[in-house]
Amino acid sequence: MNDFLKNTRGGQYLRLPLAQLVTNRSGQVLLEAVIALSIMTVGMLGIFTVLSNSIGASRVSTNQEIAINLAAEGIEVVKSILDKNALLGVAWNLGMTGCGNGCSVQFNSLVLGSSQTNPLKFDPSTGFYGYSNGTNTVFKRQMAIIGIPPGSPSELKVTSTVSWLDRGGIPFSIVLEDRFFDWR
């Protein structure tokens, strides 16, 4: 039972004891180790690829969240200007003309600025975005205000667009729109 038949080159079979057959496996352990390491390497590369993509997607998601908040802030600044006009008893849409092709707003200002192609800056000491203090970011905000009907509007269509280039130079933009009415 412990004998094993082995084919020799001449077509004859030799009977080898099982113990001798096991000891003649020199190099097989090394080959098994190389194959096992190769399989583990391929598996680890897959894990690292998933982790890398996950980190990149997290960055894109964070930038989208920031852009949504910056776009909403732009609309809130316009709303604040309209509220200021109501409190001062002046025309409800005073200061809103000439912004159909784009203008800029800053969180701490109650006037519209000229069209901005410069990126917003982030001030780490205050945590605010603006055009005056801080370091440049990837975000650009553009506001557009259109009176409806033209001439003597009773409605303002306000569009806030934040655009940026993200990972790999891929362009992204967030567009928010709100409408304000002369209800006073």
C-alpha positions in Angstrom: 0.0 0.0 0.0 2.8 2.4 0.7 4.2 1.8 -2.8 3.6 4.3 -5.6 4.0 3.7 -9.3 6.2 6.2 -11.1 6.6 6.4 -14.9 10.2 6.5 -16.0 11.3 7.7 -19.4 11.4 4.3 -20.9 7.7 3.7 -20.2 8.5 1.4 -17.2 7.0 2.0 -13.9 9.0 2.0 -10.7 7.6 1.3 -7.3 8.6 4.0 -4.8 7.7 4.1 -1.2 5.5 7.0 -0.2 8.1 8.5 2.2 10.6 8.8 -0.7 8.0 10.5 -2.9 7.4 13.1 -0.2 11.1 13.9 0.3 11.6 14.4 -3.4 9.5 17.5 -3.5 12.4 20.0 -3.2 11.5 23.5 -4.4 7.7 22.9 -4.2 7.4 24.8 -0.9 9.2 27.8 -2.4 6.9 27.8 -5.4 3.8 27.6 -3.1 5.1 30.5 -1.1 5.7 32.6 -4.3 2.2 31.8 -5.5 0.7 32.7 -2.1 2.5 36.0 -2.0 1.4 36.8 -5.5 -2.2 36.2 -4.6 -1.9 38.3 -1.4 -0.2 41.1 -3.3 -3.1 41.3 -5.8 -5.6 41.3 -3.0 -3.7 44.1 -1.2 -3.5 46.2 -4.4 -7.3 45.9 -4.7 -7.8 47.0 -1.1 -5.4 50.0 -1.6 -7.2 51.0 -4.8 -10.6 51.0 -3.0 -9.1 53.0 -0.2 -7.6 55.6 -2.6 -10.9 56.0 -4.5 -12.7 56.3 -1.2 -10.5 59.1 0.0 -10.9 60.9 -3.4 -14.7 60.5 -3.3 -14.7 61.9 0.3 -12.8 65.0 -0.9 -15.3 65.5 -3.8 -18.2 65.1 -1.4 -16.7 67.6 1.0 -16.2 70.2 -1.8 -19.8 69.7 -2.9 -21.1 70.4 0.6 -18.9 73.5 0.9 -20.1 74.7 -2.6 -23.8 74.2 -1.7 -23.3 76.3 1.5 -21.5 79.0 -0.4 -24.3 79.2 -3.1 -26.9 79.4 -0.3 -24.9 82.1 1.4 -25.0 84.1 -1.8 -28.8 84.0 -1.9 -29.0 84.8 1.8 -26.9 88.0 1.2 -29.3 89.1 -1.5 -32.2 88.5 0.8 -30.4 90.6 3.5 -30.1 93.4 1.0 -33.8 93.2 0.2 -34.6 93.3 3.9 -32.3 96.3 4.4 -34.2 98.1 1.6 -37.5 97.4 3.3 -36.3 98.7 6.7 -34.9 101.9 5.1 -38.2 102.4 3.2 -36.5 102.6 -0.2 -37.4 100.8 -3.4 -37.5 97.1 -2.6 -35.0 96.2 -5.4 -32.6 99.1 -4.9 -29.1 98.0 -5.8 -30.2 94.9 -7.6 -30.0 96.3 -11.2 -27.0 95.6 -13.4 -26.4 92.2 -12.0 -27.9 90.1 -14.8 -24.5 89.2 -16.2 -23.1 88.4 -12.8 -21.9 90.1 -9.6 -20.2 89.1 -6.4 -21.5 89.1 -2.8 -19.7 88.7 0.5 -21.2 87.5 3.7 -20.5 90.7 5.6 -21.5 93.2 3.0 -25.0 94.6 2.2 -24.0 95.8 -1.3 -23.4 93.8 -4.5 -19.9 93.8 -5.9 -18.7 93.7 -9.5 -18.4 90.5 -11.3 -15.7 88.3 -9.7 -13.5 85.8 -11.5 -11.2 85.6 -8.6 -11.5 82.6 -6.3 -13.0 82.9 -2.9 -10.5 83.0 0.0 -10.8 81.0 3.2 -9.8 82.7 6.5 -8.9 80.0 9.0 -8.9 82.4 11.9 -12.6 83.2 11.4 -13.7 80.2 9.4 -15.3 82.4 6.7 -15.0 82.6 3.0 -14.7 86.0 1.2 -12.7 88.0 -1.3 -10.5 90.0 1.0 -8.7 87.9 3.6 -7.3 84.4 3.7 -5.9 81.9 1.3 -7.3 81.2 -2.2 -9.6 78.2 -2.5 -10.8 76.4 -5.6 -14.3 78.0 -5.4 -15.7 80.8 -7.5 -19.1 82.3 -6.8 -21.1 84.2 -9.3 -24.5 85.8 -8.7 -27.1 86.7 -11.3 -30.2 88.8 -10.6 -32.8 89.3 -13.2 -35.9 91.4 -12.8 -39.2 90.0 -14.0 -40.7 91.8 -15.9 -37.8 93.9 -17.2 -38.1 97.6 -16.5 -40.4 97.6 -13.5 -40.0 94.2 -11.9 -42.3 92.8 -9.3 -40.1 89.7 -9.0 -36.4 89.0 -8.8 -34.9 85.7 -10.0 -31.7 85.2 -8.1 -29.2 82.6 -9.2 -26.1 81.7 -7.2 -23.5 79.6 -9.0 -20.4 78.2 -7.3 -17.9 76.4 -9.6 -14.6 74.7 -9.0 -12.1 72.2 -10.4 -11.8 69.1 -8.4 -9.7 65.9 -8.3 -8.2 65.3 -11.7 -9.2 68.8 -13.0 -12.8 67.8 -13.4 -15.1 70.9 -13.4 -18.0 70.9 -11.0 -20.7 73.5 -10.3 -23.6 74.0 -8.0 -26.5 76.3 -9.1 -29.2 77.5 -6.6 -32.1 79.7 -7.6 -34.6 81.6 -5.6 -37.3 84.1 -6.4 -38.2 87.2 -4.4 -41.4 89.2 -4.8 -42.4 92.8 -4.1 -45.0 91.9 -1.6 -44.8 95.0 0.6 
